[in-house]
Amino acid sequence: MFREALLGLFTVPGLSDYLGDVSLRTVQRWHANNAAPNAVIKLLQCLAGDLSIINPGWQGWRIGRDGLLYNPDGQAFSTGHVQAIVYQRQLTRHLKNQVRGFEQERRHFDFMTISANQG
């Protein structure tokens, strides 16, 4: 389990350096036994981009080495895409309010037209 989580992310000395307070001998022992503390395994999985470690709702989502967020279908999203969601929601609310206003105006116009035709 440990070796698979380590694969492609760090060398044994590199992981020791990254963790800072874990000795090289300890990481070598983890590697030899193919076992490490769960927190280390989860950290490696998260660093590999597996977001289900954070919350099961993120199953299938990952962060690529390019820094992009990928959905289970493989679509990529930048931080700009994610930040734009807020503005898209605001724009949607604004446009819905405009449509409601136009609908009210149309109803008023229809009422005035009917009243004028009956008068």
C-alpha positions as MATLAB code, in Angstrom:
seq = 'MFREALLGLFTVPGLSDYLGDVSLRTVQRWHANNAAPNAVIKLLQCLAGDLSIINPGWQGWRIGRDGLLYNPDGQAFSTGHVQAIVYQRQLTRHLKNQVRGFEQERRHFDFMTISANQG';
ca = [
       0.000    0.000    0.000;
       2.751    2.441    0.905;
       4.807    1.790   -2.212;
       1.782    2.339   -4.471;
       0.987    5.611   -2.710;
       4.630    6.712   -2.973;
       4.978    5.754   -6.628;
       5.791    8.724   -8.818;
       5.460   11.268   -6.032;
       8.644   11.033   -4.014;
      11.799    9.083   -3.629;
      12.335    7.665   -0.150;
      14.792   10.461    0.755;
      12.478   12.984   -0.912;
       9.564   11.952    1.288;
      11.742   12.175    4.381;
      12.739   15.714    3.362;
       9.134   16.666    2.561;
       7.821   15.437    5.906;
      10.617   17.237    7.696;
      10.505   15.607   11.096;
      10.513   11.996    9.870;
      13.927   10.407    9.616;
      15.223    8.749    6.479;
      15.512    5.445    8.404;
      11.815    5.606    9.295;
      10.775    6.167    5.673;
      13.140    3.383    4.568;
      11.444    1.056    7.086;
       8.008    2.041    5.759;
       9.244    1.292    2.242;
      10.774   -2.061    3.229;
       7.597   -3.144    5.056;
       5.286   -1.560    2.464;
       3.431    0.036    5.366;
       3.228    3.518    6.857;
       0.877    5.325    9.245;
      -2.579    5.938    7.780;
      -2.035    9.692    7.923;
       1.019    9.361    5.676;
      -0.861    7.142    3.204;
      -3.756    9.629    3.108;
      -1.352   12.522    2.608;
       0.289   10.734   -0.303;
      -3.089    9.900   -1.845;
      -4.162   13.518   -1.493;
      -0.890   14.750   -2.990;
      -1.480   12.320   -5.865;
      -4.754   14.159   -6.480;
      -7.273   11.713   -4.946;
      -9.884   14.029   -3.425;
     -12.044   11.231   -1.988;
      -9.582   11.247    0.924;
     -11.036   14.631    1.920;
     -14.688   13.633    1.536;
     -16.381   10.647   -0.138;
     -18.482   13.068   -2.200;
     -15.335   13.854   -4.184;
     -14.975   10.236   -5.354;
     -13.648   10.252   -8.899;
     -12.560   13.882   -8.764;
      -8.855   14.609   -8.755;
      -6.318   17.381   -8.967;
      -3.888   16.821  -11.797;
      -0.190   17.557  -11.748;
      -1.058   20.537  -13.932;
      -3.025   22.029  -11.010;
      -6.398   21.595  -12.700;
      -9.432   20.014  -11.052;
     -10.787   17.037  -13.042;
     -14.307   15.677  -12.711;
     -15.024   11.947  -13.078;
     -15.706   12.478  -16.802;
     -12.237   13.962  -17.301;
     -13.317   17.574  -17.790;
     -10.716   20.021  -16.464;
     -11.452   23.148  -14.438;
      -8.989   25.872  -13.519;
      -9.203   27.955  -10.360;
     -10.615   30.683  -12.588;
     -13.457   28.388  -13.671;
     -14.304   27.619  -10.060;
     -14.181   31.284   -9.046;
     -16.382   32.206  -12.014;
     -19.220   30.059  -10.625;
     -20.051   32.826   -8.138;
     -20.355   35.390  -10.927;
     -22.359   33.027  -13.123;
     -24.839   32.511  -10.280;
     -25.120   36.275   -9.764;
     -25.685   36.789  -13.488;
     -28.309   34.026  -13.540;
     -30.185   35.656  -10.625;
     -30.023   39.037  -12.362;
     -31.317   37.630  -15.647;
     -34.129   35.741  -13.903;
     -35.171   38.975  -12.197;
     -35.142   40.755  -15.565;
     -37.307   38.031  -17.091;
     -39.780   38.348  -14.187;
     -39.904   42.097  -14.767;
     -40.526   41.641  -18.478;
     -43.271   39.116  -17.728;
     -44.962   41.601  -15.365;
     -44.718   44.330  -17.994;
     -46.209   41.977  -20.602;
     -49.102   41.063  -18.295;
     -49.725   44.757  -17.641;
     -49.568   45.492  -21.368;
     -51.969   42.600  -22.074;
     -54.357   43.924  -19.414;
     -54.187   47.450  -20.851;
     -54.776   46.110  -24.369;
     -57.783   44.067  -23.272;
     -59.191   47.032  -21.319;
     -58.744   49.375  -24.295;
     -60.420   46.917  -26.645;
     -63.396   46.478  -24.300;
     -63.811   50.183  -23.691;
];
